[in-house]
Each structure stands twice: as C-alpha cells, then as structure tokens.
Amino acid sequence: MNPQPLLQASLAALYIVGVVGVMQGMLALTNDGQSEVFAPVVMLSLFVLSVSVMAYIFFYKPVTLYVEGQKQEAVTFFLKIVAYFAVFVALAMLIFVTVPFPHI
C-alpha cells in the first residue's frame, strides 16, 4: 500500500484544524469594532491561501504523475486522496453530532 494518499489527506485535515484554531484565537482577541473593517479582508485572504494550499495538497502529485504519462496511476492516486479525506470528514461529522461540546 502506498501511504502517500493517506499522508496527503492527513495534511489537508491538519491544515483545516490549524486554520480553525487560528480563527478561534483571532475571534478571542478581537472584541472591538475595528474587526468589522478588516474581517472581510482577512477572510478573503484566508480563502485564497486555503485554496492554494489545498490545490497543492490534492493536485500536485496526481498532476505530476499525469504529465509523466502515468494517467491511470494519477487518477487512482487522486481518488485515494479524496477517499481518505472523505473518511476524515465523516469522522469529524460523527464527532460533531455525538460529542457534547460545552457552550462558550
């Protein structure tokens, strides 16, 4: 078994967890009215950064394989990444609906 697709999906999941952690920290620090001005800029910048990072994580290796002529391997590799990531999403959803989180 090639562990690379699992690693790629894990990196995507860890990136999302990291972004959520940073966003929670920023929300805790911004209790003034100034955040209303900069919030759209920060959110759009974070969106563009996230698209770039996720595109690299999900597509770089499959596109490299495809360009090298390994078309079937490229498709299989990409689908494995998506499948592993779907498992992470399903686990996160399961935790969300089953674990009682305290209200802040």
N, C-alpha and C positions, 0 to 999 in steps of 0.2 A: 504494500500500500504506500502510495506517495503521500507523505504528511503535508506537503506544500498547500493543498487547498484548505486543509483544516487550519494551518497557520495563517493563511490569508483571511479566512473568515474570522478567526480569533482576533487578528489585528483590527478588523473592522469593528467588531464588538467592543474591544478595548478602547478604540478611538471614540466611539459613541459614549461609553461610560465616562471617559475623560472629559468630553465636551459637556456632558450633563453636570459633572462635578464642578467645572469652571463656571458654568452658567449659574448653578446654585450659589457658589461663592460670590459671584458678582451681584446676584439678587440680594444677598445678605448685606453687602456693602453699600448698596445704592438705595437709600431711603429718602433722598431729596428729590426735588423737582427737576434737577439737571438731567437725570436719566431719561426723561421724556425726549430730550433733544437728541441724545446720542444713541438711544436704544435702536432705532431703525438702521443706523449706520453700522453698529456693531452686529446686529442680527444678519444684515445682508452680507457683511464681510465674512461672518462665520459660515453662512450658507455657501458662499463661493469657495472658501477654504475647504469646507466639508466635501463639496462636490469634487474638488481637485484631489483630495486625499482618497476618497472612495473610488474615484476613477482609476487612480494609480493602483490601489489595492486589488480591485476587482478585474481590471482590464490589462494591466501591463504584461503580465506573464502570458495570458492567453493570446494577446495580440502578437507578442514576440514569437510564440510557437506558430501562430498562423502565418506570419511573414516568413518564417523559416521553412514553410512548406508542410508543417505537421498540423494540417487542418483538423483532422479528427481528434487529435490529442488536445488541440486548443479548445474545441467545443466541449469535450469531456471535462477538461480542467475547469473551464468557466462554470459549467453546470454543477460540478462538485463544490466549488466555492459557494455558489448560490444555495445549494442544498444544505451545506454546513451552516451557512448564515441563517437559513430558514429555521434550523434546529435551535440556534441561539435565540432567535426572535420568539419561537414557540415557548422556549423555557422562560424567557423574560415575561411573556404574557401569562404563563402559568403561575409564576411567582407573584405577578401583579394581582391576579384575581384570587389567590389563595392565602397570601401572607398579609395579615393585618398590620398596616403601617400606622404609626402614631401621627396624629394631625399636629402640624406645627403652628 
